[in-house]
Amino acid sequence: VPYIAAAFLAASATGASAQGNSSNANGQPFDALQQQIDALQAQIDNLTTATSLEPIEIDVDCSTGDTVNGAISSAGGLPNSLIITISGTCYESVIITRSNITLVGENPSDGISGFYSVLASRGASHIEVESMTLGGGSVGLGCFSGATVTARNVSIVNSSTGVLAYYGGNCDINDSTIDNNGHGLTLGSNSQVWLRGVDVTTDAIATTSNMGANVLAGSSLTLGSSPTDSSPTTFSNYFRGLQVTGNGSVRISQAIFENNQADGIWASSGSSVFIDTNANVEIRNNGRHGISISNLATATLSGGVNISNNGEFGLECIGTH
């Protein structure tokens, strides 16, 4: 449209100039025609401004060979946000390094399966993943190098690590399941993860190192309730529910740690666990201790904590804290 309009304007302007010379000779300027040209140019400018940044919607049908990476590449360098709807399962690693991308499953069973099913990196922001299934490789959802990802109603399954946040990455996960992975979550190198209304289980891939969440290297994990129905975040795993070490930190407001084969919560090596004053936390029926604190770690249990029916101690403290 801009090219056609430009050609029209050029032709009109030329005609106006030619006629204007003749008319001016007779004392009849073409002011009205110039006003019409100016008004048309203003309409074109307004149309370009209104439409240039509207979201681009792309449908990906995995069964026909479409790919999510191809859909992202098709936008080139355009600054528009992308809304990509996925039908079926695309077998690829989707690496996201640009901002403003929303991935949506047509159905909750649709999604992506790859070595890194979805990995956002290089500071990509406003990345949203909704209503789909991720997993089947090394990492289901990765948040790296300052990238920020929000996930809602997502199933992250059957990966070596369900969620991996590293190098300052940020993951905000709501109303989702992290199920049957080697580790549910691993956080390192000053990353942050928020879980709200998320079920974390690892009992199908059973080894003595399975963790619901492994928080280390200055990273932080925040556990709360669902923003939609207030259901808590839950941990039920083959080994520990939550392990915090290497100056990692955890803040808990709404959570249940139950039926973990070892400890519900285990903290060591200068790490910290803080349970809010108005918290609602259940730590029960775990194979060993409800909470185990050792090696310069700290735990602050401000209120709203019920520790019951664990295999050994409800609260174990070893060494200096």
N, C-alpha and C positions, 0 to 999 in steps of 0.2 A: 504493500500500500504506500509506504513512504516514497519508493522509487517512482511509482506511477504519478503520485501527487506532485513530486518534484518536477517531473517532466511536464506535467500539465501547467504547473506554475511558471516554469521557464517559458513555455510556448505562449501562455497567456500574457506574461510580462513583455515578451518580444512583440506580440501583436499590439499590446496596449501602447508600447513605445512608438511603434510605427504609426498607429492611428493617432497617437497623441501628438506626434510631430505635425501630422496633417491638421488635426483638429486645433492644436494650439495656434497654428497659423491663422485659423478662422476665429481664434479666441474661445474655443470650447474645450477646456481641460476634462480628462476622463477620471475625475475624482471618485465617482461612484464605482467604476470598475476596479480601481485600486482598493477601495474599501472592501469589496467582495473578495478580492484576492487575499487581503490581510485576514479577513474573517475565516476563510477556508484554511489558511495556514495555522491559525489559532486552534481550529477544530482538530487538525492533524496532530499538533503538538499535545493537546489535551488527551487525545486517544492514545498516543504513544506512552505518555506518563501513566495513564490509568491501567494499561494492560501489560507493560513491560515486566513488572515484578509479580504478576499473578502466579500462583503455584502451577507447576507442570505436572499433570497426572499421567502416569504410565501404567499400563496393565502388563504383567509378565505371566505368561502361561508356560510353566516349566515343561509340560508334556509336549509342547511343540518346538522345544529347543530354545525358547527365550531364556535369557539370563538376567539376574539382577545387576551384575557388573555391566552388562551391555546397556541396560536401561540407564544406569548412572552415567556411563560414558556418552550416551546419546545427547545429554544436555550440554556437553562441551563445557565451555567456560561461562555459560549463562549464570547470573547470580540468583535466579529464581529458586525457590524451594521446590523440592521434588516429593511427590506422593506416589509411591510405587506399591501397587496391589499385586500380591503374589497368589497364583493359583497352582496347586500341586506342590511338589517338593523339588527345589532346584539343588542339584548336587554341585556345589561350588563354594569357594571361600570368598566371601564378600568383604573386601578391605575398603573402608570408608575414610577418606582424607579430606573431604569437603563438608561444609556445614549445611544444615537445613535439609535433612533427608528424613522422610517418614516411610518405614516399611510396614505394610499391613497385610496380614493373611486374609484371603477371601473366606477361609474357614480356619478354626483354631488348629486343625491338623496339617494345614498347608505351612510351608516354610522353607528352611535352608539347611542343608546338611553338607558340611565340608570340614577340612582340617581345622580352619577357623571359620565357623559358620558365619558369624558376623564379628568383625573387629574394627573398631573406630580408633583412629590414631591422629597424630600431628595436629592436636588442638581442635579437631572437628567438634562443632557444638550444635545443639538443637538436633541431635539424632534421636529419633523415636522409633521404637520397635513395638508393634502391637498385634495381639491376637494371632500368634503363630507358634510353630514348634521349631526349635533350634537344637542342633546336636548331631552326634554320630561320629565325631572326630576327636581332635585334641582339645579344642575349646569351643564351647557353645556360644558364649558372648564375651568379647574382649573389649576392655576400655583402657587404652594406652596413651601415653605421652600427652596428657592434658586434655584428652577428648572427653566429652560429656554425653552420656547416653541415658535416656529414660525408656524403661520397658514396662509394658502393662499387659496383663493377661497373656503371658508368654510361658510356654513349657520349654525348659532347658534340660535336655535328657541325654543319657548314654554317651557322654564325653569323658575324656580323662579328667578335665576340670570344667565344671559347668560354667562358672563365671570367673574370669581372670582380669583383675585390675592391677595395672603396673605403671610405673613412671608417671605418677601424678594423674592417672586416669580416674574418672568419676562415673559410677553407675548408680542409677536410681531405679529400683525394681519394685513394682507394685502388683499385688493381686496375681501372683505367678507361682509356678512350681519349679523347683530345681531338684530333679529326681534321677536317681540311679546313675550318678556320675562318680568317678573315682574320688574327687573332692568336689563338694558342692561349690565352694568359693575359695579362691586364694587371692589375697591382697598383699601387695608389696610396693616398696619404693614410694612411700608417701601418697598412696592412693586413697580414695574415699568411696564407700559403698553405703547406700541406704536400702534397707529391706522393710517393706510395709505389707503385712498380710501375705507373706511368702512362706510356702512349705518347703523345707529342705530335708531330703532323705537321700541316703547313699547305700541302703542295705542290699541292693541287688548286685553291686560289685563289691564283694566283701574281701577286704584285706585289713591287716592290723594297723594300717595307716590312714584309713578313710576318715576324713573330717567333714563335718557339715560346713564349717568355715574355718579357714586358716588365715589369721591376721598377723602380719609381721612387718618389719622394716619401716616403722614410723607411720603405718597406715591406720585408718580408722573405719570402724563399722558401726552403723546406727541401726537399731532394731526397733520397729514400732508396729502399729496396727494398720490394717487396711484402710485406705481413705474412703472406701465405698461402704463397707459393712462392719468395720471395727474389729474384724477377726485378727488374732495375733500372728506374729511370725513364729513358726515352729521348727524345731530341730529334732530329728529322730534318725540316728545314724549308726553304722556298724561299729565305729570306734568312738571318737569324741564328737560331741555336738559342736563345740566351739573351742578352738585353740588360739591363744593370743600370746605372742612372743616378740622379741626384738623391738621393744618400745612401741608396739602396736597398742591401739586403744579401742575399747568397745563401750558404747553407751546404749542402755536398754530401757525402754519404757513399757513395751508390751511384747511378751515372748513366752514360749513354752519350750523347755528342754526335757524331753522324756524318752525313755526306752533307748537311750544311747548305750552301746555295749560297754563303754568305759565311763569317762567323766561327762557330766553335762557341760561344764565349763572348766577349762584348764588354762591357767595364766602363769607365765614365767618370764624371766630375762628382762626385767624392767618394764613390763607391760602393765596396762591398767584396765580394770573393769568398773564401770560406774552404772549403778541402777538408780533411776530417778526416784525422787521422793514420792511422786504420785503414780509409781509404776504398778503394773499388774504382771508379775512374773512367777511362773510355776517351774520348779526344777525337781523332777520326780521320776522314780522308777528307773534310774540309771544304774548300770552294772557296777560302777565303782563309786566315786564321790559325786555329790551334787556339784560342788565347786571345789577346785584344788588350786591353791595359790602358793607359788614358790619362787626362790631365786630373785629377790628384789621386786617382784610384781606387787601390785596393790589392788584391793577390791573395796569399793564403797557401796554398801547396801543401805540406801537411804530409807527405803520403805517399800511396802507392797510386794514382799518376796515370800513365797511359800516353798520351803525345801523339805521334801518328805520321801520316805520309802526308797532311799537309794541304797545300793549294795553295801557300802562302807560308811564313810562319814558324810554328813550333809555338807559340812564346810571343813576342808583340810587346809591348814596353813603350815608351811615348812620353811625353816630358816628365818631370815630377816626380811621384813616387809615394810 
